[in-house]
Amino acid sequence: MGLFGGTAKSDYKPEPATAEIREEPEEELPSLPKPRSNTVIAKGLTVSGTMEGEGVVQVEGNVEGAIHLTGSVIVTTTGHIKGPVEADVVRVAGFVEGNVTARDHLRLEKTGNVEGDVTTASLVVEDGGRLNGRSTMVQAERHDPFVPASSIPLEDLQFGPNYKVVSDEDEEAGEKNSV
């Protein structure tokens, strides 16, 4: 007899295992979003030279040179850029000395200051933001709004947690019930 009233180890005889091997189809894991590169130029740090690439660059320190980016450039209140900036989206809360080209959107926040010409499709200047230069508005690169949803790959679609799939039949039944 065992210590707590069970069977002792020496009395225990395991039964032979008869495992059935079932081949279960592997579940496809949802694909992760495409990674974006994030770079932070920290406060107190000075970077000299040309920055080219893809992703998000947040400038909290100093950059002396050109920035050519596919992605976003964020200049925080402590950030200072001396040179031209070209990116899809640019947010300026600090100081930029040089021309700024934002292919999609430029936001000049209330603490932001740009000394140079600006070229963008969309410009927002908050009360207090300073732009000392010319602004040129360009036509935004628009995608065809009439692209059928069936031509968009499923992995590119993102839905919220409350999304419900509704078929055409369900929609027709809902319209009949609401009348």
Residue pairs with C-beta under 8 A, 6 or more apart in sequence:
1 7
1 8
2 8
2 9
31 155
33 158
36 55
36 56
36 71
37 53
37 54
37 55
37 56
37 71
38 55
38 56
38 57
38 58
39 55
39 56
39 57
39 58
40 57
40 58
40 60
41 47
41 57
41 58
41 59
41 60
41 61
41 62
41 63
41 79
42 60
42 61
43 60
43 61
43 78
44 61
45 60
45 61
45 62
46 61
46 62
46 63
46 64
47 61
47 62
47 63
47 64
47 65
48 63
48 64
48 65
49 64
49 65
50 65
50 66
50 67
50 68
51 57
51 63
51 65
51 66
51 67
51 68
51 69
52 68
52 69
53 69
53 70
53 71
54 69
54 70
54 71
55 69
55 70
55 71
55 72
56 71
56 72
56 73
56 74
57 67
57 69
57 71
57 72
57 73
57 74
57 87
58 74
58 76
58 79
59 73
59 74
59 75
59 76
59 79
59 80
59 81
59 94
60 76
60 78
60 79
61 78
61 79
61 80
62 79
62 80
62 81
62 82
63 79
63 80
63 81
63 82
63 83
64 82
64 83
65 82
65 83
66 83
66 84
66 85
66 86
66 98
67 73
67 81
67 83
67 84
67 85
67 86
67 87
68 86
68 87
69 86
69 87
69 88
70 87
70 88
71 87
71 88
71 89
72 87
72 88
72 89
72 90
72 91
73 85
73 87
73 89
73 90
73 91
74 90
74 91
74 93
75 81
75 90
75 91
75 92
75 93
75 94
75 95
75 96
75 112
76 93
76 94
77 93
77 94
77 111
78 94
79 93
79 94
79 95
80 94
80 95
80 96
80 97
81 94
81 95
81 96
81 97
81 98
82 97
82 98
83 97
83 98
84 98
84 99
84 100
84 101
84 116
85 96
85 98
85 99
85 100
85 101
86 100
86 101
86 103
87 101
87 102
87 103
88 102
88 103
88 104
88 105
89 102
89 104
89 105
89 106
89 107
90 100
90 102
90 105
90 106
90 107
90 120
91 106
91 107
91 109
92 100
92 106
92 107
92 108
92 109
92 112
92 113
92 114
92 129
93 109
93 110
93 111
93 112
94 111
94 112
94 113
95 112
95 113
95 115
96 112
96 113
96 114
96 115
96 116
97 115
97 116
98 115
98 116
99 116
99 117
99 118
99 119
99 133
100 106
100 114
100 116
100 117
100 118
100 119
100 120
101 118
101 119
101 120
102 118
102 119
102 120
102 121
102 122
102 123
103 120
103 121
103 141
104 120
104 121
104 122
104 140
104 141
105 120
105 121
105 122
105 123
105 124
106 118
106 120
106 122
106 123
106 124
107 124
107 126
108 114
108 123
108 124
108 125
108 126
108 129
108 130
108 131
109 126
109 129
110 126
110 127
110 128
110 129
111 128
111 129
112 126
112 129
112 130
113 129
113 130
113 132
114 130
114 131
114 132
114 133
115 132
115 133
116 132
116 133
117 133
117 134
117 135
117 136
118 131
118 133
118 134
118 135
118 136
119 135
119 136
119 138
120 135
120 136
120 137
120 138
121 137
121 138
121 139
121 140
121 141
122 140
123 135
123 137
125 131
